[in-house]
Amino acid sequence: MKKRIISILIVSMCVFSLFAQGAEEASDKVWPKTQPVVYIGFGAGGGTDTSVRPVIAKMEEYLGETINVVNQSGASSAVAANNVIHKDHDGYSMFATGSGAFSGFRVNGTSDTYWADWISFHPFTGPAVLVVREDSDLKDFDDVIDRLKSGDMINFAISGFGVGPHVLFDAIRSEVGAAQPNYITSGSCNKAGVSVIAGDAEMAMATFGSVIDFIKAGQLRAVAITSTDDYTKFGLNIPAIVSLIPDSDYIPMLSETWPIMIPRDAPADMVAKIKEAFLWAIEQDEIVDYAENMGYELCGYTDEEADKFYAIQESGYSWAQWNSGMVENDPAKIGIPTLEEFDWEQMKAQIN
């Protein structure tokens, strides 16, 4: 009888020990209840999707936890943003987008949420490129602009209205005095490039990283890049927009990032671990090599640097769209200053 009681006690102690060990392991997790989800605001294979997933994979490696990724496209990523911002701000739901698309929410009227509502982590910054087919008669930027000014109906591929490449092209179009082309929305920058290759569009503006493989393969020719310096890696020679258009220094400031975002009032301990994993992830060789191959620059914006960048982006994108007649919501009435009027000390007072 005593032996049986002792055996029961030993088994009970083992079960309690295993339970305690499991409870301790659960308490060490960033997300102890269930797996978190990052909602990517664009479709699979697009610039945002291909930029965010490698970083999340490395963050999973660092944390030893699974982070689910779901593509939820619509309204230039406003559908995904609204989904997350209206869920409980418990840290289990996050959002990823292109900074340009997000910065146009308020003037486009697709969402009231903006940078002050979120903590954001920006791994890369990347320019957009103006492309034609490699066998096109349009050999350089001047040829493309002359074609745009010809008065002919020109099919021009973009990923969507109000997203980064669209706004960047419209800034270029406004500077050179070209008419608005017939925009074809392709759903992603990669597909915009495919539209040009297939002959469905004569030219396109796309995130560089989404079409760089087409350019390397000789299927597309890039005639301009929205950067301050010419792009000369991989044997390419793409002229910078600032060398092609006088007084266009503001255009590269509109080049996008692809941040992972979480509501600003999410639990601070979760946010701290996410930031820790993010900063580790972007230092890893795979991410460094990925950025190099995609034509991106690692920036690693977090905290106030990320907030300030996003505030500047909203200013630039909102006013570029307003000045081009693309939106009906006046940014001045929403409290969005022009880049010339921008004062970070005043803007950051909007953060609760």
Buried (B, 14 or more C-beta within 10 A) or exposed (E): EEEEEEEEEEEEEEEEEEEEEEEEEEEEEBBEEEEBBBBBBBBEBBBBBBBBBBBBBBBBBBBEBEBEBEBBBBBBBBBBBBBBBEBEBBBBBBBBBBBBBBBBBBBBEBBEBBBBBBBBBBBBBBBBBBBBBBEBEBEEBEBBBEBBEEEEEBBBBBBBBBBBBBBBBBBBBBBBEBEBBEBBBBBBBBBBBBBBBEEBBBBBBBBBBBBBBBBBEEBBBBBBBBBBEBBEEEEBEBBBBBBBBEEBEBBBBBBBBBBBBBBBBBBEEBBEBBBBBBBBBBEBEEBEEBBEBBBBBBBBBBEEEBBBBBBBBBBBBBBBBBBBEBBEBEBEEEEBBBEEEBEEEEBEEEEE
